[in-house]
Amino acid sequence: MLELGAAALQALKSSVDANGEHTVIVAIDSAGPPPAAYATQLAYDAGGLLIYKGWASSADSNPAHAVWTIQKYTYDGSNRMTSSQWAGGNATANKIWDNRATLTYS
């Protein structure tokens, strides 16, 4: 079991946005164990399926800044993942997390 001290967890926030997506934000303090090179955001649909996953440098993980790499997952009628695609068609960290629903994925 991994235990994190108070200094290791910089922010933990859950919310439901206007689209009904559940977002969990976890930012790890790079000074505490384990060292983190990036922050991650996850967005789920109302049924609990992971739809978007984003990564950003822990130095700037503001969801309104163009510092994110975003991946979108799609599923079939049996909730099996059928594809994963990158925002903008690449894994370059230059997307805005807050715009994930309107980005082009390939």
C-alpha positions as CSV (number, residue, x, y, z in Angstrom):
1,M,0.0,0.0,0.0
2,L,1.3,3.5,-0.9
3,E,0.9,6.1,1.8
4,L,1.3,9.8,0.9
5,G,2.2,12.4,3.5
6,A,0.3,15.7,3.6
7,A,3.0,17.5,1.7
8,A,2.9,15.0,-1.1
9,L,-0.7,15.7,-2.1
10,Q,-0.9,19.3,-3.3
11,A,-4.5,19.3,-4.5
12,L,-7.4,16.8,-4.7
13,K,-10.6,18.1,-6.2
14,S,-13.7,16.4,-7.5
15,S,-16.4,18.1,-9.5
16,V,-19.2,17.6,-12.0
17,D,-19.1,20.0,-14.9
18,A,-22.1,21.3,-17.0
19,N,-21.8,18.3,-19.3
20,G,-22.3,15.9,-16.4
21,E,-18.7,14.7,-16.6
22,H,-17.0,13.9,-13.3
23,T,-13.5,15.3,-13.1
24,V,-10.9,14.3,-10.6
25,I,-7.8,16.5,-10.3
26,V,-4.8,15.1,-8.6
27,A,-1.6,17.1,-8.4
28,I,1.4,15.6,-6.7
29,D,3.9,17.9,-5.0
30,S,7.2,17.1,-6.7
31,A,9.0,17.7,-3.4
32,G,7.2,14.8,-1.7
33,P,7.2,11.1,-2.4
34,P,6.6,9.9,-5.0
35,P,8.3,12.4,-7.3
36,A,5.9,13.6,-10.1
37,A,6.8,15.0,-13.4
38,Y,3.2,15.8,-14.3
39,A,-0.3,16.3,-13.1
40,T,-3.2,14.3,-14.4
41,Q,-6.9,15.1,-14.9
42,L,-9.6,12.5,-15.6
43,A,-13.1,13.1,-16.9
44,Y,-15.8,10.4,-16.8
45,D,-19.3,10.2,-18.4
46,A,-22.4,9.9,-16.3
47,G,-22.1,6.0,-16.4
48,G,-18.6,6.1,-14.9
49,L,-16.6,5.5,-18.1
50,L,-13.3,7.3,-18.5
51,I,-13.8,9.6,-21.5
52,Y,-10.8,12.0,-21.3
53,K,-7.3,11.8,-19.7
54,G,-5.0,14.7,-19.6
55,W,-1.4,15.2,-18.5
56,A,0.5,18.5,-17.8
57,S,3.7,19.6,-16.3
58,S,3.3,19.8,-12.5
59,A,5.0,23.3,-12.8
60,D,1.8,24.6,-14.6
61,S,-1.2,22.3,-14.5
62,N,-3.8,25.1,-14.8
63,P,-6.7,23.6,-16.8
64,A,-7.2,26.9,-18.7
65,H,-3.5,27.0,-19.9
66,A,-2.3,25.4,-23.2
67,V,0.0,22.9,-21.4
68,W,-2.0,19.7,-21.6
69,T,-1.7,16.5,-23.6
70,I,-5.2,15.0,-23.9
71,Q,-6.5,11.6,-24.8
72,K,-10.1,10.7,-25.6
73,Y,-11.5,7.1,-25.2
74,T,-14.6,5.7,-27.0
75,Y,-16.6,2.6,-26.1
76,D,-19.0,0.2,-27.8
77,G,-22.5,-0.6,-26.6
78,S,-21.0,-3.2,-24.1
79,N,-18.8,-0.5,-22.6
80,R,-15.6,-2.0,-24.1
81,M,-13.0,0.6,-25.1
82,T,-12.9,0.7,-28.9
83,S,-10.4,3.5,-29.5
84,S,-8.1,6.1,-27.9
85,Q,-7.3,9.2,-29.8
86,W,-5.1,12.3,-29.1
87,A,-6.3,15.8,-29.2
88,G,-5.0,17.5,-32.3
89,G,-3.8,14.1,-33.5
90,N,-0.6,14.2,-31.3
91,A,0.7,14.0,-27.8
92,T,2.1,17.5,-27.8
93,A,1.4,19.3,-24.5
94,N,-0.2,22.4,-26.0
95,K,-3.9,21.9,-25.5
96,I,-6.3,23.4,-23.0
97,W,-8.0,20.9,-20.7
98,D,-11.0,23.1,-20.3
99,N,-11.6,22.9,-24.1
100,R,-11.4,19.1,-24.2
101,A,-15.0,18.5,-25.4
102,T,-14.5,20.8,-28.4
103,L,-11.1,19.7,-29.6
104,T,-10.5,17.5,-32.6
105,Y,-9.2,14.0,-31.9
106,S,-7.5,11.5,-34.2
